[in-house]
Every structure is written in structure tokens, then in C-alpha cells.
């Protein structure tokens, strides 16, 4: 069974709103075994919406709309579909009652246009809106299943989960569902990772493999069809074990999670703590760590010391490292080591990371853009440092430096756990 998602709204085309609805619906369809072959975005124009429907019904068994169910004159999705098939527009009385009650309880006047939100297409099944006013529609015409959902995600998601999924299971034979496992890698680029498993990719049948990258991380999606999660795990096990054998030093998780979240989990589980001294990343490491729920159990805090004076005053980095004719400079392995050790002492943490470098676009201290040093100080162990030459613009260098620091710490945590 093939599906197409049509997102209706000029604001999507203008880039004022990100189309997260399509991502959610596509993922839910995949879970139930329904393959989304196309995603379309169309503005609030009746002729263009009609054209999108004409194309979709020629190539999809299920057409799922989001948007265009609201009270204004440019909310046209129901109107266009009803006109195309010569269906009347009716009032769904339970939804109309809910709309009247809402305005009455607020003591507000209900304008006539709000009635449009209770409209439903003749012969369709109404889809209850638990968090909003616009009723959804589901109907089958000429063998095509149409589903009309509101645009706001807080309304669309519960409607899809509680109304659409049961409806789809009732009207169509759903194939064996898809199951995916996300293998997450750090400390390796996409091309090097792909080279390491190219024979597995070229020879794939079932399960299938799909690598893709974000800044500083690479993901391999392993996918198969199975009636249960247990069956899927058994089918995926041989290939995931082979990938781990080849790339285990970089495989930090078998679920869709950033490496900083894994670090927080590992530290909290072992009741250990981390502090960070940042220069070129400008607080980016601390920001990513504190985005992880429960990070306060492991992350004590950090110091962003951009100037040499603050590196010296707050972390105790000697000035003869930072400045002078023969000084290594702020961008050096010596500075990174001293920053990490100073942070470890100041925070009294178990681990301390430091990052110093040239984010670019120009050079600094006569050193090229992208040159970064990462220090890692661990209580009771010798401090280590890593030199990197990163490519990309200023934003990329800062993000890759942060992710490299996380990978360096993750490797240290892994080695510690194996002792």
C-alpha cells in the first residue's frame, strides 16, 4: 500500500513554519507497514490543491492531508475534496456543540466562520479532535482512502494516533509493518563509515541499510519487515553484530539519541561528575549537555573563558603558556591540558573537558582556522590532549569540536567500564 502526504498551507511554502507533521505521519505510517512514496506541500489555493489531489490519487492508495480545516476562508481542504467528488458539506453536530460550548464558557462571541470547523464531507467518517475545534474526515472514494487532519501538531498527533490508525486498520489490509534500528556513530566521518560497510550496503536485501550524516555524527538505519519487534530483532541481529565488529569503537548507541545524552546516562549511572572549560566553542558543550533531561545529576557546570586573562584568573593557566615570544599560545596542547586540569581542580569533578582553538574564518595567533585542541582530565589519571584540524565554516568548526570532545570522553568512559 502506497501513501502520499499533502501538507496544505502557504506559510509552509514561505518557510514561516517547518513541516514537522509530514515527519511524524511518515514515521507512524512506516510503523504500520504503510509506505509513504511522496510528500507534497501546496499553498492555500483551490486550483493548486485540486491539482495536488489529482496527482496523488493517480499514484497513492492513501492520501493524508494536514492543514486547511480551520475557520477562515483560505481553509479549503474539505471544500476542494467535496467539490471534486460532488459531495455535500454537512455540519457535524457533536463538533458544533463543542465549539458553541467553548465560546460560551469563555463568554466570547462566536463569529459565523467558526461553523466551518464543524464541516464534514458527506459519506465520510468524522475524526474527533481532542485538543482543538476542527473535526477531521476519513473517507474512501473510488478505492482511494482520504484522511483530512488539522494543521496544528498538538491537534494532528492525537487525532492520528487515536482516530486515524484504528480507521486505517479497519478499512484496509495493512502489510507486515516496518521495524527500524538506529545505529549511532561518532568520531568517524560518513565516507569512512560507508567504506567500512560498503559490502554490506551493496549486498543488502533484508534487512536494508541506509547511512546518513549530521554534523559530527553518523547514523545507519537498519530496517526490516516483521510481525513483531522480537522477530525484527532476530532478523537484524546478524548485520548489526557485523557492523559492531567492524565499527564498535565508534558505535555509541543502538537508538536515536545524541552522544551527549549517552554520556550523561553513563556518568549518572556510575555517580560520576563532569565539568567543562570552553574557549572556541563558546558554551556550546555546556548547552548541549544541559539539553539532556537529568543532566544535573552528572554535569556540575562550566567556565567559558575566551580571553587569556580569564583563562589565567579562573582556571590558573600560566601566562607563560598563553603569551610571550616563545609561549605555545592559547591555541595549543599545553593550554588545553592546563585548562582541563584547572577545571578539574576548580569543580572538584571526576572528569573535566577543555576545548581551545580557532573557529575561523581567519587565523589566530598565526594558527589556521579549524585547528582545535581538546583536553581531558580524569581524577587519578594523566591528562590527555587531542589535536584536530577541522573543516567548514565557523559554526561547523564549533559544532564538530563539541562533538569531538564528547566522543573523546565517551571513549574514556568505555575504556574505564571494561577494566
C-alpha positions in Angstrom: 0.0 0.0 0.0 1.3 3.4 -1.0 0.6 6.7 0.7 1.1 10.3 -0.1 1.1 13.2 2.4 -0.2 16.6 1.3 0.5 19.5 3.6 -1.7 22.5 2.9 -0.6 26.0 3.9 1.1 28.9 2.2 3.0 29.5 5.4 4.9 26.3 4.8 5.9 27.4 1.3 7.1 30.7 2.7 9.3 28.9 5.3 7.4 30.5 8.2 6.6 27.1 9.6 8.6 23.9 9.4 6.6 20.9 8.2 7.1 18.6 11.2 3.6 17.0 10.5 4.9 15.1 7.5 7.8 13.7 9.5 5.5 12.4 12.2 3.0 10.9 9.8 5.7 9.2 7.7 7.2 7.6 10.8 3.7 6.4 12.0 2.9 5.0 8.6 6.2 3.1 8.4 5.5 1.6 11.8 2.2 0.1 10.5 3.7 -1.0 7.2 2.3 1.7 5.0 4.9 3.1 2.6 5.0 6.9 2.1 6.2 7.4 -1.5 5.6 11.1 -1.9 5.2 14.2 0.3 3.7 17.4 -1.2 3.4 20.9 0.1 0.7 23.2 -1.5 -0.5 26.7 -0.8 -4.0 27.8 0.2 -5.2 27.9 -3.4 -8.2 25.8 -4.6 -6.8 25.1 -8.0 -3.4 24.1 -6.7 -4.9 21.9 -4.0 -7.1 20.2 -6.6 -4.1 19.6 -8.9 -2.2 18.1 -6.0 -5.2 15.7 -5.3 -5.4 14.8 -9.0 -1.7 13.8 -9.0 -1.9 12.0 -5.6 -4.9 9.8 -6.4 -3.1 8.6 -9.5 -0.2 7.2 -7.6 -1.3 6.5 -4.0 -3.7 4.2 -2.2 -3.9 6.5 0.9 -3.8 10.3 0.7 -3.3 12.1 4.0 -3.9 15.9 4.3 -2.8 18.2 7.1 -4.0 21.8 7.3 -6.8 23.7 5.7 -9.5 22.7 8.2 -9.7 25.9 10.2 -12.4 28.7 10.3 -11.0 31.2 7.7 -11.8 31.5 4.0 -8.4 30.1 3.0 -9.0 26.8 4.9 -10.1 24.9 1.8 -9.1 21.3 2.0 -12.6 19.9 2.8 -14.2 22.2 0.2 -11.9 21.2 -2.6 -12.3 17.4 -2.0 -16.1 17.7 -1.6 -16.4 19.6 -4.9 -14.1 17.2 -6.8 -16.4 14.3 -5.9 -19.7 16.0 -5.9 -20.2 15.5 -2.2 -22.3 17.8 0.1 -20.8 19.6 3.0 -22.6 18.8 6.3 -22.4 20.0 9.9 -21.1 17.5 12.4 -23.3 18.4 15.3 -21.1 17.0 18.2 -18.3 19.2 17.0 -20.6 22.1 16.6 -21.8 21.7 20.1 -18.2 21.6 21.4 -17.4 24.8 19.5 -20.5 26.6 20.9 -19.7 25.4 24.5 -16.1 26.7 24.2 -17.2 30.2 23.2 -20.0 30.2 25.8 -17.6 29.1 28.6 -15.2 31.9 27.6 -18.0 34.4 27.5 -16.9 35.2 24.0 -19.0 35.9 20.8 -18.7 33.1 18.2 -18.4 34.5 14.7 -20.1 32.7 11.9 -16.9 31.5 10.3 -16.2 29.1 13.2 -19.0 26.9 11.9 -16.6 25.9 9.1 -14.6 23.9 11.7 -17.6 21.6 12.2 -18.0 20.8 8.5 -17.6 17.3 7.3 -17.9 15.7 3.9 -21.0 13.7 3.1 -20.2 10.0 3.4 -17.1 10.5 5.5 -16.3 9.3 9.0 -15.7 12.2 11.4 -12.4 12.2 13.3 -12.7 13.5 16.8 -10.4 16.5 17.7 -9.5 16.1 21.4 -7.3 19.2 21.6 -8.9 21.6 19.1 -12.1 22.5 17.3 -11.8 21.4 13.7 -13.3 17.9 13.1 -11.2 15.6 10.8 -12.5 13.5 8.0 -11.8 10.0 6.7 -13.5 8.6 3.6 -12.9 6.1 0.8 -13.8 7.2 -2.8 -13.1 5.1 -5.9 -10.7 2.9 -3.9 -8.6 5.7 -2.6 -8.6 6.4 1.2 -8.6 10.1 2.1 -7.7 11.4 5.5 -8.1 15.1 6.4 -6.3 16.3 9.5 -5.8 19.7 11.2 -2.5 21.5 10.7 -1.5 22.3 14.4 0.7 19.4 15.6 -1.0 19.4 19.0 -4.3 18.6 17.3 -3.0 16.4 14.5 -0.9 14.0 16.5 -3.6 12.8 19.0 -6.1 12.6 16.1 -3.8 10.5 14.0 -3.0 8.2 16.9 -6.5 7.8 18.4 -8.7 8.2 15.3 -6.7 7.6 12.1 -4.8 4.4 13.0 -7.9 2.5 14.1 -9.7 3.7 10.9 -7.0 2.6 8.6 -6.7 -0.8 10.3 -10.5 -1.2 9.8 -10.7 -0.3 6.1 -7.5 -1.7 4.6 -5.3 -4.8 4.8 -2.2 -3.5 6.4 1.0 -5.2 5.3 3.7 -6.6 7.6 5.0 -3.5 9.5 8.4 -2.0 9.1 10.8 -2.0 12.1 14.0 0.1 12.2 17.0 0.3 14.5 19.1 3.4 14.5 22.9 2.8 15.0 24.6 6.0 16.1 28.3 6.6 15.5 30.7 9.4 16.5 34.4 10.0 15.8 34.1 8.9 12.2 33.0 10.6 9.0 30.2 9.4 6.7 32.6 8.4 3.9 34.9 6.4 6.1 31.9 4.7 7.8 30.3 3.8 4.4 33.7 2.4 3.2 33.9 0.1 6.2 30.4 -1.4 5.5 30.2 -0.9 1.7 30.0 -4.6 1.0 27.0 -4.9 3.4 25.3 -2.0 1.8 25.9 -3.4 -1.7 24.7 -6.8 -0.8 21.7 -5.8 1.3 18.3 -7.4 0.7 16.5 -7.8 4.1 17.4 -6.1 6.4 18.2 -2.9 4.4 20.9 -0.4 5.4 20.8 3.4 5.0 23.6 5.6 6.3 23.2 9.4 6.7 25.1 12.1 8.5 24.6 15.2 10.6 27.4 17.5 11.8 29.7 15.4 14.0 27.6 12.2 13.9 26.6 9.5 11.5 23.6 7.2 11.7 22.9 3.9 10.0 19.3 2.9 9.8 18.7 -0.9 9.8 15.2 -1.8 8.6 13.2 -5.0 8.1 9.6 -6.1 7.9 8.4 -8.4 10.7 5.2 -9.1 12.6 6.7 -8.4 16.0 9.7 -6.4 17.5 11.2 -9.7 18.7 11.1 -11.2 15.1 12.6 -8.0 13.8 15.4 -8.1 16.3 16.3 -11.6 15.3 16.3 -10.7 11.6 18.5 -7.6 12.2 20.9 -9.3 14.6 23.4 -10.8 12.2 24.0 -7.5 10.3 24.1 -5.3 13.5 26.6 -7.7 15.1 28.8 -7.5 12.0 28.6 -3.7 12.0 29.6 -3.7 15.7 32.5 -6.0 15.0 33.9 -3.5 12.4 32.9 -0.2 13.9 32.4 -0.9 17.6 34.9 1.8 18.6 32.5 4.4 17.1 29.1 2.9 17.8 27.8 4.7 20.9 24.1 3.8 20.8 21.6 1.5 19.1 18.8 4.1 19.4 18.2 7.6 18.1 20.0 9.6 20.8 22.8 12.2 20.7 26.1 11.2 22.2 25.9 13.8 24.9 22.8 12.1 26.3 24.6 8.7 26.4 27.5 10.5 28.3 25.0 11.9 30.9 23.4 8.5 31.3 26.8 6.8 31.8 28.1 9.3 34.3 24.8 9.4 36.3 24.7 5.6 36.5 28.2 5.4 37.9 27.6 8.5 40.1 30.5 10.5 38.5 30.6 14.1 37.5 31.8 16.3 34.7 32.8 19.9 34.3 33.9 21.8 31.1 36.2 24.6 30.3 35.4 26.2 26.9 37.1 28.7 24.7 36.3 28.4 21.0 33.1 26.5 21.5 31.7 29.5 23.5 29.5 27.4 25.8 28.2 25.1 23.1 29.3 22.0 25.0 27.5 23.1 28.2 24.4 24.0 26.2 24.2 20.5 24.6 24.7 18.8 28.0 22.1 20.8 29.7 19.6 20.0 26.9 19.6 16.4 28.2 16.9 15.8 30.9 18.5 14.9 34.2 21.9 16.4 33.2 22.1 18.0 36.7 22.9 14.5 38.1 26.2 14.5 36.3 27.1 17.9 34.9 28.4 20.3 37.5 28.9 23.3 35.2 31.5 25.0 33.1 33.6 28.1 32.5 33.6 29.9 29.2 36.9 31.7 29.1 37.5 33.4 25.8 40.2 35.8 26.8 43.7 34.9 28.1 43.1 36.9 31.3 40.1 34.7 32.2 41.9 31.5 31.3 44.6 32.6 33.8 42.3 34.1 36.5 39.6 31.4 36.5 41.5 28.3 35.5 45.0 29.1 36.6 46.5 28.6 33.1 50.1 30.1 33.4 50.7 33.3 31.4 53.9 31.9 30.1 51.8 29.3 28.2 49.4 31.9 26.9 51.6 34.8 26.0 55.2 35.7 25.2 57.7 35.3 22.4 58.2 31.6 23.0 54.8 30.8 24.5 52.8 27.9 22.9 49.7 30.2 23.0 46.1 29.9 23.9 45.6 27.5 21.0 47.9 24.8 22.0 48.1 21.3 23.6 49.7 22.9 26.7 46.8 25.4 27.1 44.2 22.6 26.6 45.9 20.4 29.3 46.2 23.3 31.7 42.5 24.3 31.2 41.3 20.8 31.8 43.3 20.4 34.9 42.3 23.8 36.2 38.6 22.9 35.6 39.0 19.6 37.4 40.5 21.3 40.4 38.0 24.2 40.5 34.9 22.0 40.1 36.2 19.0 42.1 34.7 16.8 39.4 35.7 13.3 38.3 36.1 14.4 34.7 36.9 17.7 33.0 36.9 18.6 29.3 38.6 21.6 27.7 38.4 23.0 24.2 40.6 25.7 22.7 41.0 26.5 19.1 40.5 28.8 16.1 36.9 28.7 14.9 37.6 30.9 11.9 37.1 32.3 9.4 40.5 33.7 9.8 43.6 32.6 11.6 44.6 33.5 15.2 48.0 33.6 16.8 49.3 32.6 13.4 47.4 29.3 13.6 44.9 28.2 10.9 41.1 28.2 11.2 39.9 24.8 12.3 42.9 24.0 14.5 41.4 22.7 17.8 42.8 21.1 20.9 40.7 19.1 23.3 41.9 18.2 26.8 40.5 15.5 29.0 41.5 15.4 32.7 40.4 12.5 34.8 40.8 12.3 38.6 43.7 10.0 39.3 44.9 9.7 35.7 47.2 11.6 33.4 45.6 14.3 31.4 45.4 13.6 27.6 45.0 16.0 24.7 43.9 15.6 21.1 44.8 17.9 18.2 42.2 18.3 15.4 42.2 20.1 12.1 38.5 20.7 11.3 37.0 21.9 8.1 33.9 24.0 7.5 32.7 27.5 8.5 32.8 28.9 12.0 29.5 27.3 13.0 30.6 23.9 11.7 34.0 24.0 13.5 32.4 24.9 16.8 29.8 22.1 16.5 32.4 19.5 15.3 34.8 20.5 18.1 32.0 19.9 20.7 31.0 16.5 19.2 34.7 15.5 19.1 35.1 16.4 22.8 32.0 14.2 23.6 33.5 11.3 21.6 36.8 11.6 23.4 35.0 11.5 26.8 32.8 8.6 25.7 35.8 6.5 24.6 37.4 7.2 28.0 34.2 6.1 29.8 34.0 2.9 27.7 37.6 2.0 28.4 37.0 2.6 32.1 33.9 0.3 32.1 35.9 -2.5 30.5 38.6 -2.5 33.3 
